[in-house]
Amino acid sequence: MTIYNDRVYAYERMQQTDNLIDEDPSPENIKKLIDDDERNLLGFRELESYNSTHTFLYVHPLLKKYKLESDLERLRKSNPERFMKELINADKSITRYQSLINNRKYKDKQERLSWQNHIKKFREKKEIMKRLLSA
């Protein structure tokens, strides 16, 4: 999917969600609207940056994932030992943060949410790395 297409789809989803919010202003619908609006704006910023400077900002989720995947592929080819260490570190980080959450070591909900986001980030990285190894 291209960034432009993602912007268009996000805008269409925003229009649909906006109609839903008029009938049902639930927190889920509001969150969907905000997420789609953010995605639309990030896509706009990426395209605007590319048009003016011929470089991407890598703030849009599609480009972040693409950049991570290309960086990891480059690392795998140039330094396989470091690539494997990164894979092990990602796995250990997932285990560590999950243990902290399970043992309720967080100070507040914000810290717990931050740790959950770290787990999500490391799981995505680990999946990409596993896919690169199997290719």
C-alpha positions in Angstrom: 0.0 0.0 0.0 1.3 3.4 -0.8 1.2 6.4 1.6 -1.1 8.2 -0.7 -3.6 5.3 -0.7 -3.3 5.0 3.0 -4.2 8.7 3.3 -7.2 8.3 1.1 -8.4 5.2 3.1 -7.8 7.0 6.4 -9.9 9.9 5.2 -12.7 7.7 4.0 -12.7 5.8 7.4 -12.8 9.2 9.1 -15.9 10.2 7.2 -17.6 7.0 8.1 -16.6 7.2 11.7 -17.7 10.8 11.9 -21.2 9.7 10.9 -21.1 6.9 13.5 -20.1 9.4 16.2 -23.2 11.4 15.6 -25.3 8.4 16.5 -22.9 6.7 19.0 -20.2 8.9 20.6 -18.5 5.9 22.2 -14.8 6.1 23.2 -14.0 3.4 20.6 -15.4 5.5 17.8 -13.7 8.6 18.9 -10.4 6.7 19.2 -10.8 5.4 15.6 -11.5 8.9 14.3 -8.4 10.2 16.1 -6.2 7.4 14.8 -7.3 7.8 11.3 -6.9 11.6 11.5 -3.3 11.1 12.8 -2.6 8.6 10.0 -3.9 11.0 7.4 -1.8 13.9 8.7 1.3 11.8 9.0 0.8 10.7 5.4 0.4 14.3 4.3 3.6 15.3 6.1 5.5 12.4 4.5 4.4 13.3 1.0 4.9 17.0 1.5 8.5 16.3 2.8 9.2 14.1 -0.1 7.9 16.6 -2.6 10.0 19.4 -1.2 13.2 17.6 -0.1 13.1 14.3 -1.9 13.5 12.5 1.5 11.0 10.9 3.8 10.6 11.7 7.5 9.8 8.1 8.4 7.1 9.1 10.9 4.2 7.3 9.1 3.6 3.7 10.3 4.1 2.2 6.8 7.5 4.0 6.4 8.6 3.2 9.9 8.1 -0.5 9.3 9.8 -0.3 5.9 12.8 1.5 7.3 13.2 -0.9 10.2 12.9 -3.9 7.8 15.5 -2.4 5.4 17.9 -1.5 8.2 17.6 -5.0 9.7 18.1 -6.6 6.2 21.2 -4.5 5.7 22.5 -5.5 9.2 21.8 -9.2 8.5 23.9 -9.1 5.3 26.7 -6.9 6.6 27.1 -8.2 10.2 25.2 -11.4 10.9 26.7 -11.8 14.4 25.3 -8.4 15.4 22.0 -9.2 13.8 21.7 -12.4 15.9 22.6 -10.4 19.0 19.8 -7.9 18.2 17.4 -10.8 17.8 18.4 -12.2 21.2 18.2 -8.8 22.8 14.7 -8.3 21.4 13.6 -11.6 22.8 15.1 -10.9 26.2 13.5 -7.4 26.3 10.1 -8.9 25.6 10.6 -11.4 28.5 11.9 -8.7 30.8 9.1 -6.2 30.2 6.5 -9.0 30.4 7.9 -10.1 33.7 7.8 -6.6 35.1 4.2 -6.2 34.1 3.2 -9.7 35.5 4.9 -8.9 38.8 3.2 -5.4 39.0 6.5 -3.5 39.2 5.1 -0.5 37.4 4.4 2.8 39.3 1.3 3.8 37.5 -0.9 3.0 34.5 1.3 5.2 32.2 4.4 3.2 33.0 2.5 0.0 32.4 1.3 1.3 29.1 4.8 2.4 28.1 6.1 -1.1 28.9 3.3 -2.7 26.8 4.3 -0.5 23.9 7.9 -1.6 24.3 6.8 -5.2 24.2 4.7 -4.5 21.0 7.7 -2.8 19.4 10.1 -5.6 20.2 7.6 -8.3 19.0 7.3 -6.5 15.7 11.1 -6.3 15.4 11.4 -10.0 16.3 8.8 -11.0 13.7 10.6 -9.0 11.0 13.9 -10.6 11.9 12.5 -14.1 11.9 11.0 -13.4 8.5 14.3 -12.1 7.2 16.1 -15.3 8.5 13.6 -17.6 6.9 13.8 -15.8 3.5 
